[in-house]
Amino acid sequence: MKIGVAQPRQCRRSEFRAVSVPTVSGADFGLPPIVLDTVKQIDLLALKGNVIIAAFEVATSIDTANKAINDRYRNLFATAPNLHIRAYVIVKDEDFAKANNILYTPANALEDFLTR
């Protein structure tokens, strides 16, 4: 298994560039450009060959958890509904209840979205 680290994080730390698989184009993953733009922002991707099998967002605050859930993941699954990627948001223990409330809002209460 290989990993892909978000481009913004790669720019901040050379260690992330060293361990990350480069994502050159959406064709590498069979994704259209609009989807690839969203994927490039996700903190960490677990890859099996050219298939994304899991996505991880690390939320340092409740605001970044909200952005992960409602911007990145919702946009990802709206633009590529056939993707079957396990999506995780890692939050601080003290932010868990708030993040849970963000995840289970009526806008996110789509069974398909919540069971990925």
C-alpha positions in Angstrom: 0.0 0.0 0.0 1.2 3.5 -0.8 0.1 6.9 0.5 -0.6 10.3 -1.0 -0.2 13.4 1.1 -2.1 16.6 0.3 -0.2 19.0 -1.9 -0.5 21.9 0.7 1.1 19.7 3.3 3.8 18.6 1.0 4.7 22.2 0.4 5.2 22.7 4.2 7.3 19.6 5.0 9.8 17.9 2.7 9.3 14.7 4.7 5.7 14.5 3.4 7.0 14.9 -0.2 9.5 12.0 0.3 6.8 9.5 1.4 4.0 10.6 -0.9 3.1 9.2 -4.3 3.0 12.1 -6.7 -0.4 12.7 -8.3 0.3 14.0 -11.8 -3.1 13.9 -13.3 -6.6 12.7 -12.7 -6.0 10.0 -15.4 -3.6 8.4 -12.9 -6.6 7.6 -10.7 -9.3 7.6 -13.4 -10.7 10.9 -12.1 -12.0 14.0 -13.9 -10.0 17.2 -13.2 -12.8 18.7 -10.9 -12.6 15.6 -8.7 -8.8 15.5 -8.6 -8.7 19.2 -7.4 -10.7 18.1 -4.4 -8.7 14.9 -3.9 -5.4 16.9 -3.9 -6.7 18.8 -0.8 -7.3 15.7 1.3 -4.7 15.3 4.0 -3.8 11.6 3.4 -4.9 9.0 0.9 -4.4 5.3 1.2 -3.7 3.9 -2.2 -3.7 0.3 -3.6 -2.1 0.7 -7.0 -4.0 3.6 -8.6 -7.1 3.1 -6.5 -7.8 5.3 -3.6 -9.2 3.0 -0.8 -9.3 5.5 2.1 -9.1 9.2 2.8 -8.1 10.8 6.1 -8.6 14.4 7.1 -6.8 15.5 10.3 -8.8 18.3 12.0 -6.9 20.5 14.4 -10.1 22.4 15.3 -13.8 22.1 14.9 -13.6 24.5 12.0 -11.2 22.3 10.1 -13.5 19.3 10.9 -16.4 21.2 9.3 -14.3 22.0 6.3 -13.2 18.3 5.9 -16.8 17.0 6.2 -18.8 19.7 4.4 -16.3 20.9 1.8 -13.9 18.2 0.9 -15.8 15.0 1.5 -19.2 16.2 0.4 -17.8 17.8 -2.7 -15.8 14.7 -3.5 -18.8 12.4 -3.2 -21.1 14.8 -5.0 -18.7 15.1 -8.0 -17.8 11.4 -8.1 -20.8 9.5 -6.6 -19.4 6.1 -7.8 -16.3 6.3 -5.7 -16.2 3.8 -2.9 -13.7 5.4 -0.6 -13.7 5.1 3.2 -13.6 8.7 4.5 -12.3 9.5 8.0 -12.0 12.7 10.0 -9.6 12.6 12.9 -10.5 15.0 15.6 -9.4 15.8 19.1 -11.3 14.0 21.9 -12.8 17.3 23.1 -14.1 18.1 19.6 -15.7 14.7 19.0 -19.3 15.6 20.0 -19.2 18.8 17.9 -17.7 17.0 14.9 -20.3 14.2 15.3 -23.1 16.9 15.2 -21.6 18.4 12.0 -21.5 15.0 10.4 -25.0 14.0 11.2 -26.8 17.2 10.0 -29.8 16.9 7.7 -27.7 17.9 4.8 -25.3 15.0 5.4 -28.0 12.5 6.4 -27.8 10.6 3.2 -27.3 7.0 4.0 -24.8 6.6 1.1 -22.7 9.5 2.3 -22.6 8.4 5.9 -21.7 4.7 5.2 -18.7 5.3 3.0 
